[in-house]
Amino acid sequence: MYYKKLVAEDLYLSPIDVNDAPIFAKWFNNCDIAQMYSKGGLSDYFTEQKAREKLEQYISNNEYRFEVIRLSDDKPIGLFSINEVDMQNRTCRIGGFIGDEQNRGKGYGTQALKMICDMAFFAFGMRTIFTRVHSYNTPSLKTVNKVGFKKVGTLKDFIVFNNKFYDHLYFQLMPKDFYKNFTSYYKRGNNFSAHITDLLNRE
């Protein structure tokens, strides 16, 4: 069962449903997703049972991972997460993917990234967000730039993919760069404007 934790134009974020293990097994066995989400990388293989165990681990560890669900038909199309949450310094890392190739290139990745960043800033009260992108991942590089991330670092020749070395790129997002061109999906509540103003003033 899915729950609308945060709703956007075409998508909503819902807590993970372990019954979607067959879908995640397919995604985790995809080469580009396996490179990001599997400790074994491309050599790892996910059965449905192994995918279920991984999803159960996410839930038992209270990790902030959400399925990306399409509003029109309640179809799961991806996974986005808030990781490495540091409440003292109010920082976190975000990551995610759109699973099936037929759902890529439609703006879903950009919308889902906006949603998870909005959640991190507004619901979690983060002051800064960072993410990591492999240099060969051109679609993700375009997406983080659209949302307002700024490149802050590079690990040279850090990733091997298809027998070639690629850089590991780090990006940072601040509230002022995010909200200057974007209206939050959290549109309810009398203190909404004050909350966003406080986020911007923290810098």
N, CA, C and O of each residue as an XYZ file, in Angstrom:
812
protein
N       0.843     -1.194      0.000
C       0.000      0.000      0.000
C       0.877      1.242      0.000
O       1.928      1.272      0.640
N       0.438      2.261     -0.719
C       1.204      3.495     -0.823
C       0.528      4.622     -0.040
O      -0.695      4.660      0.092
N       1.342      5.528      0.468
C       0.871      6.671      1.239
C       1.498      7.938      0.669
O       2.696      7.972      0.388
N       0.705      8.956      0.503
C       1.184     10.205     -0.102
C       1.880     11.081      0.941
O       1.262     11.953      1.551
N       3.169     10.831      1.131
C       3.946     11.636      2.077
C       4.198     13.037      1.547
O       4.196     14.002      2.311
N       4.413     13.153      0.247
C       4.602     14.461     -0.389
C       4.153     14.332     -1.840
O       4.571     13.419     -2.551
N       3.297     15.255     -2.269
C       2.689     15.168     -3.597
C       3.177     16.323     -4.466
O       3.220     17.472     -4.026
N       3.547     15.997     -5.715
C       3.973     17.007     -6.684
C       3.012     16.989     -7.872
O       1.881     16.518     -7.752
N       3.459     17.495     -9.004
C       2.587     17.583    -10.173
C       2.184     16.207    -10.707
O       1.005     15.955    -10.955
N       3.147     15.339    -10.878
C       2.895     14.037    -11.506
C       3.249     12.854    -10.608
O       2.950     11.709    -10.948
N       3.881     13.119     -9.469
C       4.423     12.061     -8.630
C       4.088     12.296     -7.166
O       3.687     13.390     -6.769
N       4.260     11.243     -6.372
C       4.273     11.427     -4.923
C       5.288     10.466     -4.307
O       5.632      9.444     -4.901
N       5.753     10.804     -3.129
C       6.692      9.971     -2.390
C       5.922      9.151     -1.364
O       5.056      9.670     -0.660
N       6.250      7.861     -1.291
C       5.590      6.958     -0.359
C       6.639      6.105      0.345
O       7.664      5.781     -0.256
N       6.408      5.730      1.616
C       7.324      4.790      2.271
C       7.443      3.501      1.477
O       6.534      3.141      0.729
N       8.550      2.815      1.636
C       8.823      1.593      0.888
C       7.828      0.491      1.237
O       7.505      0.278      2.405
N       7.350     -0.201      0.215
C       6.485     -1.369      0.366
C       7.304     -2.598     -0.033
O       7.705     -2.732     -1.189
N       7.550     -3.489      0.921
C       8.396     -4.662      0.640
C       7.776     -5.571     -0.415
O       8.478     -6.383     -1.017
N       6.476     -5.447     -0.644
C       5.833     -6.265     -1.675
C       6.257     -5.865     -3.081
O       5.951     -6.553     -4.055
N       6.964     -4.745     -3.175
C       7.490     -4.314     -4.470
C       8.877     -4.898     -4.739
O       9.578     -4.445     -5.644
N       9.271     -5.893     -3.962
C      10.585     -6.512     -4.125
C      10.843     -6.989     -5.558
O      11.959     -6.809     -6.045
N       9.868     -7.591     -6.263
C      10.139     -8.000     -7.648
C      10.509     -6.839     -8.553
O      11.345     -6.979     -9.445
N       9.879     -5.681     -8.321
C      10.197     -4.495     -9.117
C      11.611     -4.020     -8.802
O      12.380     -3.691     -9.705
N      11.948     -3.987     -7.507
C      13.275     -3.532     -7.115
C      14.361     -4.500     -7.574
O      15.469     -4.072     -7.899
N      14.064     -5.787     -7.604
C      15.045     -6.757     -8.096
C      15.419     -6.435     -9.532
O      16.591     -6.492     -9.906
N      14.424     -6.100    -10.326
C      14.673     -5.725    -11.719
C      15.527     -4.462    -11.780
O      16.474     -4.389    -12.562
N      15.198     -3.478    -10.963
C      15.954     -2.223    -10.973
C      17.383     -2.430    -10.497
O      18.327     -1.946    -11.121
N      17.546     -3.159     -9.377
C      18.879     -3.343     -8.807
C      19.796     -4.151     -9.712
O      21.018     -4.060     -9.586
N      19.237     -4.935    -10.615
C      20.045     -5.693    -11.563
C      20.385     -4.897    -12.813
O      21.134     -5.374    -13.666
N      19.846     -3.694    -12.930
C      20.199     -2.803    -14.027
C      21.622     -2.284    -13.806
O      21.983     -1.937    -12.681
N      22.422     -2.228    -14.855
C      23.849     -1.915    -14.712
C      24.117     -0.575    -14.037
O      24.911     -0.501    -13.099
N      23.457      0.489    -14.511
C      23.780      1.800    -13.963
C      23.269      1.954    -12.539
O      23.893      2.652    -11.740
N      22.150      1.321    -12.198
C      21.636      1.383    -10.836
C      22.476      0.519     -9.909
O      22.754      0.916     -8.778
N      22.887     -0.662    -10.375
C      23.722     -1.547     -9.562
C      25.031     -0.877     -9.180
O      25.547     -1.103     -8.085
N      25.570     -0.062    -10.062
C      26.823      0.640     -9.782
C      26.672      1.570     -8.581
O      27.630      1.794     -7.842
N      25.459      2.114     -8.386
C      25.222      3.050     -7.298
C      24.745      2.369     -6.018
O      25.138      2.777     -4.925
N      23.903      1.337     -6.134
C      23.162      0.835     -4.992
C      23.578     -0.552     -4.505
O      23.050     -1.025     -3.499
N      24.481     -1.192     -5.170
C      24.894     -2.526     -4.768
C      26.357     -2.519     -4.350
O      27.214     -2.012     -5.073
N      26.642     -3.089     -3.168
C      28.025     -3.133     -2.693
C      28.905     -3.936     -3.641
O      30.093     -3.652     -3.789
N      28.317     -4.933     -4.277
C      29.077     -5.726     -5.219
C      29.165     -5.108     -6.599
O      29.868     -5.606     -7.478
N      28.433     -4.004     -6.776
C      28.477     -3.324     -8.062
C      27.885     -4.172     -9.168
O      26.876     -4.849     -8.970
N      28.509     -4.135    -10.322
C      27.970     -4.824    -11.486
C      28.018     -6.339    -11.341
O      27.281     -7.043    -12.031
N      28.866     -6.851    -10.465
C      28.991     -8.305    -10.313
C      27.909     -8.879     -9.407
O      27.716    -10.095     -9.378
N      27.201     -8.029     -8.665
C      26.182     -8.505     -7.745
C      24.925     -8.907     -8.515
O      24.655     -8.393     -9.601
N      24.161     -9.835     -7.934
C      22.929    -10.281     -8.569
C      21.820    -10.294     -7.531
O      21.992    -10.845     -6.443
N      20.690     -9.695     -7.855
C      19.585     -9.588     -6.929
C      18.441    -10.511     -7.332
O      17.816    -10.328     -8.377
N      18.177    -11.511     -6.483
C      16.943    -12.279     -6.610
C      15.832    -11.454     -5.962
O      16.103    -10.443     -5.314
N      14.588    -11.887     -6.136
C      13.484    -11.190     -5.490
C      13.627    -11.254     -3.968
O      13.315    -10.286     -3.274
N      14.095    -12.387     -3.449
C      14.272    -12.526     -2.013
C      15.360    -11.579     -1.496
O      15.209    -10.966     -0.440
N      16.438    -11.470     -2.240
C      17.514    -10.575     -1.819
C      17.057     -9.119     -1.870
O      17.426     -8.324     -1.006
N      16.265     -8.770     -2.865
C      15.720     -7.414     -2.950
C      14.793     -7.151     -1.770
O      14.826     -6.066     -1.189
N      13.964     -8.133     -1.409
C      13.069     -7.983     -0.258
C      13.878     -7.766      1.022
O      13.531     -6.915      1.841
N      14.949     -8.533      1.192
C      15.787     -8.381      2.380
C      16.410     -6.991      2.445
O      16.538     -6.407      3.521
N      16.792     -6.471      1.290
C      17.385     -5.131      1.250
C      16.345     -4.073      1.629
O      16.646     -3.138      2.371
N      15.135     -4.223      1.121
C      14.068     -3.287      1.462
C      13.723     -3.379      2.947
O      13.489     -2.360      3.596
N      13.692     -4.591      3.480
C      13.417     -4.773      4.909
C      14.516     -4.144      5.759
O      14.256     -3.608      6.837
N      15.747     -4.219      5.259
C      16.864     -3.587      5.960
C      16.697     -2.068      5.990
O      16.930     -1.430      7.017
N      16.288     -1.494      4.848
C      16.029     -0.055      4.813
C      15.017      0.336      5.886
O      15.202      1.326      6.594
N      13.943     -0.452      6.000
C      12.869     -0.135      6.937
C      13.331     -0.321      8.379
O      13.083      0.545      9.218
N      13.992     -1.424      8.680
C      14.428     -1.701     10.055
C      15.477     -0.708     10.533
O      15.585     -0.449     11.731
N      16.251     -0.152      9.608
C      17.275      0.833      9.973
C      16.715      2.250     10.050
O      17.454      3.205     10.292
N      15.397      2.382      9.841
C      14.747      3.698      9.857
C      15.406      4.664      8.873
O      15.562      5.851      9.161
N      15.786      4.140      7.717
C      16.382      4.996      6.699
C      15.269      5.756      5.963
O      14.170      5.241      5.759
N      15.584      6.969      5.581
C      14.582      7.826      4.948
C      14.595      7.598      3.436
O      15.087      8.424      2.668
N      14.046      6.463      3.038
C      13.983      6.103      1.624
C      12.525      6.017      1.206
O      11.690      5.472      1.928
N      12.227      6.559      0.031
C      10.846      6.646     -0.412
C      10.718      6.154     -1.854
O      11.550      6.450     -2.712
N       9.665      5.406     -2.088
C       9.349      5.045     -3.463
C       8.759      6.258     -4.173
O       7.991      7.022     -3.589
N       9.126      6.421     -5.429
C       8.551      7.463     -6.264
C       7.381      6.837     -7.017
O       7.566      5.913     -7.809
N       6.175      7.348     -6.766
C       4.962      6.752     -7.325
C       4.321      7.730     -8.309
O       4.189      8.917     -8.011
N       3.927      7.235     -9.471
C       3.263      8.061    -10.464
C       1.801      8.281    -10.048
O       1.079      7.328     -9.756
N       1.388      9.527    -10.028
C       0.044      9.875     -9.570
C      -1.049      9.290    -10.452
O      -2.090      8.870     -9.946
N      -0.834      9.258    -11.743
C      -1.884      8.878    -12.686
C      -2.343      7.435    -12.522
O      -3.509      7.129    -12.769
N      -1.438      6.537    -12.105
C      -1.798      5.121    -12.020
C      -1.218      4.403    -10.804
O      -1.262      3.175    -10.730
N      -0.666      5.172     -9.839
C      -0.064      4.590     -8.623
C       0.999      3.542     -8.953
O       1.115      2.525     -8.269
N       1.761      3.799     -9.994
C       2.828      2.876    -10.401
C       4.165      3.343     -9.826
O       4.546      4.497    -10.018
N       4.897      2.445     -9.109
C       6.229      2.813     -8.621
C       7.217      2.923     -9.779
O       7.306      2.027    -10.619
N       7.958      4.031     -9.814
C       8.892      4.229    -10.928
C      10.314      4.519    -10.448
O      11.211      4.666    -11.278
N      10.547      4.607     -9.144
C      11.897      4.899     -8.695
C      12.027      4.931     -7.188
O      11.085      4.625     -6.456
N      13.200      5.304     -6.742
C      13.531      5.372     -5.313
C      14.408      6.590     -5.067
O      15.406      6.796     -5.758
N      14.027      7.405     -4.068
C      14.856      8.536     -3.663
C      14.991      8.523     -2.150
O      14.102      8.047     -1.444
N      16.111      9.047     -1.651
C      16.380      8.913     -0.222
C      17.122     10.114      0.346
O      17.786     10.866     -0.368
N      16.982     10.264      1.658
C      17.740     11.244      2.438
C      18.664     10.444      3.347
O      18.193      9.689      4.198
N      19.968     10.601      3.175
C      20.954      9.786      3.875
C      21.921     10.656      4.686
O      21.986     11.875      4.522
N      22.662      9.988      5.559
C      23.738     10.636      6.317
C      23.238     11.926      6.973
O      23.887     12.969      6.895
N      22.081     11.835      7.617
C      21.483     13.001      8.261
C      22.280     13.379      9.506
O      22.469     12.562     10.407
N      22.740     14.614      9.543
C      23.481     15.160     10.677
C      22.643     16.299     11.254
O      22.683     17.422     10.750
N      21.878     16.005     12.324
C      20.976     16.998     12.879
C      21.717     18.129     13.584
O      21.213     19.250     13.655
N      22.915     17.845     14.107
C      23.669     18.899     14.778
C      24.103     19.979     13.794
O      23.936     21.171     14.051
N      24.657     19.553     12.672
C      25.123     20.509     11.668
C      24.078     20.774     10.582
O      24.281     21.618      9.710
N      22.961     20.048     10.642
C      21.849     20.189      9.701
C      22.308     20.001      8.251
O      22.073     20.845      7.386
N      22.963     18.878      8.023
C      23.405     18.512      6.681
C      22.923     17.097      6.365
O      22.647     16.310      7.270
N      22.826     16.787      5.092
C      22.454     15.436      4.690
C      22.890     15.215      3.253
O      23.253     16.152      2.542
N      22.847     13.956      2.840
C      23.123     13.582      1.455
C      21.845     13.017      0.863
O      21.110     12.302      1.545
N      21.571     13.325     -0.385
C      20.398     12.764     -1.053
C      20.851     11.956     -2.270
O      21.933     12.176     -2.815
N      20.014     11.038     -2.674
C      20.313     10.229     -3.848
C      19.047      9.571     -4.352
O      18.019      9.590     -3.675
N      19.117      8.997     -5.524
C      17.947      8.314     -6.042
C      18.060      7.981     -7.514
O      19.054      8.303     -8.165
N      17.025      7.330     -8.031
C      17.023      6.946     -9.436
C      15.600      6.717     -9.903
O      14.706      6.443     -9.103
N      15.402      6.832    -11.197
C      14.178      6.389    -11.863
C      14.494      5.027    -12.463
O      15.456      4.886    -13.218
N      13.681      4.020    -12.128
C      14.036      2.641    -12.431
C      13.989      2.239    -13.883
O      15.032      2.004    -14.493
N      12.815      2.155    -14.445
C      12.674      1.653    -15.808
C      13.027      2.722    -16.830
O      12.698      3.897    -16.666
N      13.697      2.294    -17.879
C      14.155      3.241    -18.901
C      13.006      3.985    -19.572
O      13.182      5.132    -19.982
N      11.838      3.366    -19.693
C      10.713      4.035    -20.364
C      10.165      5.211    -19.554
O       9.414      6.033    -20.080
N      10.539      5.290    -18.275
C      10.112      6.410    -17.439
C      11.188      7.486    -17.296
O      11.004      8.460    -16.566
N      12.296      7.309    -17.987
C      13.355      8.318    -17.953
C      13.183      9.281    -19.121
O      12.545      8.961    -20.123
N      13.759     10.451    -18.970
C      13.665     11.444    -20.026
C      12.315     12.135    -20.097
O      12.010     12.790    -21.093
N      11.499     12.000    -19.057
C      10.167     12.615    -19.027
C      10.048     13.686    -17.947
O       8.964     14.215    -17.701
N      11.161     13.997    -17.313
C      11.144     15.002    -16.252
C      10.838     14.449    -14.878
O      10.800     15.206    -13.908
N      10.616     13.135    -14.765
C      10.304     12.541    -13.469
C      11.487     12.636    -12.502
O      11.305     12.877    -11.309
N      12.700     12.443    -13.030
C      13.874     12.504    -12.168
C      14.056     13.879    -11.551
O      14.372     13.996    -10.367
N      13.856     14.923    -12.351
C      13.977     16.292    -11.849
C      12.901     16.571    -10.804
O      13.178     17.167     -9.763
N      11.682     16.142    -11.082
C      10.581     16.359    -10.144
C      10.820     15.606     -8.836
O      10.589     16.156     -7.759
N      11.276     14.363     -8.916
C      11.539     13.580     -7.711
C      12.684     14.187     -6.903
O      12.641     14.194     -5.673
N      13.703     14.693     -7.588
C      14.818     15.322     -6.888
C      14.351     16.580     -6.162
O      14.762     16.830     -5.029
N      13.501     17.367     -6.800
C      12.942     18.552     -6.141
C      12.155     18.149     -4.901
O      12.239     18.813     -3.868
N      11.404     17.082     -4.998
C      10.593     16.632     -3.874
C      11.452     16.222     -2.687
O      11.178     16.617     -1.554
N      12.494     15.427     -2.941
C      13.311     14.940     -1.831
C      14.135     16.075     -1.221
O      14.387     16.077     -0.017
N      14.556     17.043     -2.048
C      15.282     18.206     -1.515
C      14.350     19.098     -0.703
O      14.732     19.612      0.349
N      13.128     19.279     -1.195
C      12.132     20.065     -0.470
C      11.838     19.432      0.885
O      11.713     20.130      1.891
N      11.731     18.119      0.904
C      11.501     17.411      2.162
C      12.679     17.602      3.117
O      12.489     17.827      4.313
N      13.894     17.510      2.578
C      15.084     17.654      3.417
C      15.166     19.052      4.027
O      15.471     19.199      5.210
N      14.896     20.073      3.222
C      14.961     21.440      3.719
C      13.787     21.768      4.635
O      13.975     22.287      5.735
N      12.574     21.461      4.175
C      11.389     21.915      4.893
C      11.040     21.012      6.078
O      10.894     21.495      7.201
N      10.905     19.710      5.834
C      10.481     18.787      6.890
C      11.612     18.442      7.856
O      11.381     18.291      9.056
N      12.853     18.315      7.328
C      13.988     17.953      8.168
C      14.732     19.178      8.699
O      15.510     19.069      9.647
N      14.497     20.339      8.095
C      15.179     21.553      8.539
C      16.653     21.581      8.215
O      17.430     22.211      8.933
N      17.064     20.900      7.129
C      18.471     20.895      6.763
C      18.903     22.277      6.276
O      18.111     23.036      5.716
N      20.177     22.579      6.504
C      20.741     23.850      6.061
C      21.467     23.705      4.736
O      21.539     24.648      3.947
N      22.001     22.522      4.499
C      22.690     22.256      3.235
C      22.552     20.781      2.885
O      22.474     19.923      3.764
N      22.522     20.503      1.587
C      22.373     19.150      1.064
C      23.525     18.889      0.109
O      23.932     19.781     -0.635
N      24.057     17.661      0.125
C      25.046     17.331     -0.894
C      24.667     16.026     -1.569
O      23.903     15.225     -1.031
N      25.216     15.829     -2.758
C      24.987     14.588     -3.489
C      26.228     14.246     -4.287
O      27.111     15.083     -4.472
N      26.289     13.005     -4.761
C      27.433     12.522     -5.535
C      26.941     11.975     -6.859
O      25.917     11.295     -6.921
N      27.679     12.276     -7.922
C      27.301     11.813     -9.260
C      28.547     11.337     -9.993
O      29.571     12.020     -9.983
N      28.470     10.168    -10.630
C      29.574      9.706    -11.461
C      29.634     10.553    -12.731
O      28.599     10.925    -13.283
N      30.833     10.850    -13.188
C      30.984     11.778    -14.318
C      30.409     11.235    -15.619
O      30.128     12.015    -16.530
N      30.223      9.912    -15.736
C      29.647      9.353    -16.962
C      28.116      9.461    -16.974
O      27.482      9.221    -18.002
N      27.530      9.824    -15.830
C      26.079      9.855    -15.693
C      25.537     11.207    -16.150
O      25.149     12.041    -15.332
N      25.514     11.410    -17.454
C      25.111     12.698    -18.023
C      23.701     13.124    -17.629
O      23.516     14.290    -17.280
N      22.687     12.243    -17.665
C      21.341     12.664    -17.269
C      21.279     13.196    -15.835
O      20.618     14.202    -15.577
N      21.967     12.525    -14.902
C      21.949     12.978    -13.508
C      22.681     14.302    -13.347
O      22.281     15.132    -12.530
N      23.743     14.510    -14.111
C      24.466     15.784    -14.057
C      23.556     16.930    -14.506
O      23.566     18.008    -13.911
N      22.776     16.691    -15.549
C      21.840     17.716    -16.012
C      20.766     17.986    -14.965
O      20.364     19.130    -14.755
N      20.304     16.916    -14.308
C      19.233     17.058    -13.332
C      19.670     17.860    -12.117
O      18.947     18.756    -11.682
N      20.841     17.558    -11.556
C      21.281     18.291    -10.365
C      21.513     19.765    -10.685
O      21.278     20.629     -9.840
N      21.970     20.054    -11.893
C      22.157     21.451    -12.291
C      20.823     22.173    -12.423
O      20.718     23.344    -12.061
N      19.804     21.493    -12.935
C      18.478     22.088    -13.069
C      17.904     22.476    -11.710
O      17.246     23.507    -11.573
N      18.161     21.645    -10.716
C      17.580     21.863     -9.391
C      18.340     22.929     -8.607
O      17.815     23.462     -7.629
N      19.574     23.251     -9.021
C      20.327     24.320     -8.376
C      21.585     23.903     -7.648
O      22.220     24.733     -6.998
N      21.969     22.619     -7.741
C      23.198     22.158     -7.099
C      24.420     22.810     -7.731
O      24.440     23.088     -8.931
N      25.435     23.052     -6.913
C      26.708     23.603     -7.369
C      27.813     22.564     -7.144
O      27.883     21.937     -6.087
N      28.658     22.395     -8.136
C      29.774     21.452     -8.003
C      30.798     21.992     -7.005
O      31.216     23.146     -7.095
N      31.197     21.140     -6.050
C      32.126     21.581     -5.004
C      33.375     20.708     -4.892
O      34.284     21.035     -4.129
N      33.435     19.604     -5.637
C      34.624     18.767     -5.518
C      34.658     17.630     -6.526
O      33.635     17.271     -7.109
N      35.858     17.063     -6.727
C      36.058     15.983     -7.686
C      37.060     14.971     -7.136
O      38.123     15.348     -6.644
N      36.719     13.694     -7.219
C      37.670     12.622     -6.981
C      38.038     12.056     -8.356
O      37.213     11.418     -9.010
N      39.256     12.287     -8.779
C      39.686     11.918    -10.124
C      39.817     10.400    -10.279
O      40.326      9.708     -9.397
N      39.338      9.902    -11.433
C      39.479      8.482    -11.798
C      39.094      7.556    -10.643
O      39.824      6.620    -10.317
N      37.949      7.824    -10.033
C      37.549      7.120     -8.816
C      36.642      5.926     -9.100
O      36.535      5.018     -8.277
N      35.988      5.924    -10.264
C      35.010      4.892    -10.594
C      35.421      4.188    -11.884
O      35.810      4.829    -12.859
N      35.328      2.847    -11.873
C      35.570      2.077    -13.095
C      34.231      1.625    -13.652
O      33.453      0.977    -12.953
N      33.961      1.959    -14.899
C      32.712      1.584    -15.551
C      33.016      1.258    -17.005
O      33.582      2.077    -17.730
N      32.635      0.051    -17.426
C      32.935     -0.405    -18.785
C      34.421     -0.310    -19.104
O      34.811      0.100    -20.198
N      35.246     -0.698    -18.126
C      36.703     -0.723    -18.263
C      37.323      0.653    -18.491
O      38.423      0.759    -19.034
N      36.618      1.704    -18.079
C      37.154      3.060    -18.161
C      37.055      3.727    -16.789
O      36.167      3.416    -15.995
N      37.975      4.642    -16.528
C      37.966      5.372    -15.267
C      37.179      6.673    -15.417
O      37.299      7.383    -16.415
N      36.366      6.965    -14.389
C      35.567      8.191    -14.381
C      35.702      8.890    -13.028
O      36.035      8.275    -12.015
N      35.434     10.185    -13.049
C      35.513     10.982    -11.826
C      34.255     10.800    -10.986
O      33.185     10.462    -11.493
N      34.414     11.031     -9.698
C      33.308     11.039     -8.737
C      33.101     12.499     -8.357
O      33.985     13.108     -7.754
N      31.949     13.073     -8.698
C      31.715     14.502     -8.539
C      30.796     14.777     -7.351
O      29.814     14.067     -7.133
N      31.130     15.817     -6.588
C      30.342     16.208     -5.427
C      29.631     17.533     -5.702
O      30.211     18.460     -6.267
N      28.357     17.602     -5.288
C      27.545     18.794     -5.499
C      26.875     19.189     -4.186
O      26.540     18.338     -3.362
N      26.686     20.502     -4.007
C      26.051     21.032     -2.809
C      24.865     21.907     -3.194
O      24.896     22.608     -4.205
N      23.816     21.856     -2.369
C      22.628     22.679     -2.604
C      22.296     23.456     -1.335
O      22.179     22.877     -0.254
N      22.145     24.770     -1.476
C      21.759     25.649     -0.372
C      20.325     26.115     -0.598
O      19.862     26.152     -1.738
N      19.612     26.471      0.479
C      18.216     26.893      0.334
C      18.017     28.032     -0.655
O      17.056     28.021     -1.425
N      18.914     29.017     -0.644
C      18.735     30.180     -1.523
C      18.803     29.785     -2.994
O      18.125     30.382     -3.830
N      19.624     28.776     -3.317
C      19.745     28.328     -4.706
C      18.590     27.429     -5.118
O      18.306     27.272     -6.306
N      17.928     26.841     -4.132
C      16.814     25.939     -4.413
C      15.494     26.691     -4.529
O      14.743     26.495     -5.485
N      15.213     27.552     -3.552
C      13.904     28.187     -3.493
C      13.779     29.456     -4.328
O      12.679     29.991     -4.462
N      14.881     29.948     -4.892
C      14.768     31.175     -5.679
C      13.966     30.974     -6.962
O      13.352     31.914     -7.466
N      13.973     29.745     -7.493
C      13.227     29.466     -8.721
C      12.180     28.374     -8.537
O      11.711     27.782     -9.509
N      11.815     28.110     -7.274
C      10.942     26.968     -7.006
C      10.031     27.263     -5.822
O      10.484     27.749     -4.786
N       8.732     26.964     -5.984
C       7.767     27.089     -4.899
C       7.605     25.733     -4.238
O       7.315     24.739     -4.903
N       7.792     25.699     -2.935
C       7.764     24.442     -2.195
C       6.455     23.687     -2.394
O       5.397     24.289     -2.580
N       6.545     22.340     -2.350
C       5.350     21.508     -2.406
C       4.595     21.530     -1.078
O       3.440     21.110     -1.012
N       5.252     22.023     -0.011
C       4.590     22.154      1.282
C       3.829     23.476      1.296
O       4.356     24.492      1.748
N       2.612     23.466      0.810
C       1.850     24.694      0.612
C       0.835     24.953      1.728
O       0.120     25.954      1.692
N       0.769     24.066      2.707
C      -0.222     24.204      3.762
C       0.414     24.768      5.034
O       1.620     24.645      5.248
N      -0.409     25.380      5.859
C       0.081     25.859      7.147
C       0.335     27.350      7.153
O       0.824     27.914      6.175
N       0.000     27.981      8.257
C       0.135     29.430      8.363
C       1.580     29.886      8.481
O       1.898     31.031      8.158
N       2.458     28.998      8.941
C       3.845     29.394      9.181
C       4.772     29.010      8.040
O       5.992     29.002      8.203
N       4.192     28.688      6.873
C       5.026     28.249      5.747
C       6.047     29.313      5.354
O       7.238     29.015      5.266
N       5.603     30.551      5.116
C       6.496     31.607      4.665
C       7.592     31.884      5.689
O       8.751     32.094      5.333
N       7.209     31.881      6.963
C       8.185     32.132      8.021
C       9.243     31.034      8.062
O      10.419     31.301      8.307
N       8.817     29.806      7.823
C       9.762     28.685      7.854
C      10.788     28.817      6.725
O      11.984     28.642      6.954
N      10.334     29.120      5.527
C      11.246     29.269      4.399
C      12.167     30.466      4.618
O      13.356     30.398      4.307
N      11.634     31.547      5.146
C      12.454     32.728      5.430
C      13.557     32.380      6.414
O      14.691     32.835      6.269
N      13.226     31.575      7.414
C      14.231     31.157      8.394
C      15.326     30.329      7.731
O      16.507     30.497      8.033
N      14.929     29.431      6.822
C      15.916     28.626      6.097
C      16.884     29.525      5.335
O      18.095     29.305      5.362
N      16.355     30.523      4.664
C      17.188     31.399      3.850
C      18.097     32.265      4.725
O      19.221     32.584      4.336
N      17.608     32.639      5.893
C      18.403     33.497      6.779
C      19.514     32.737      7.485
O      20.434     33.354      8.023
N      19.449     31.412      7.496
C      20.487     30.628      8.191
C      21.837     30.765      7.502
O      22.870     30.500      8.118
N      21.849     31.165      6.265
C      23.104     31.219      5.525
C      23.894     32.450      5.894
O      24.985     32.664      5.366
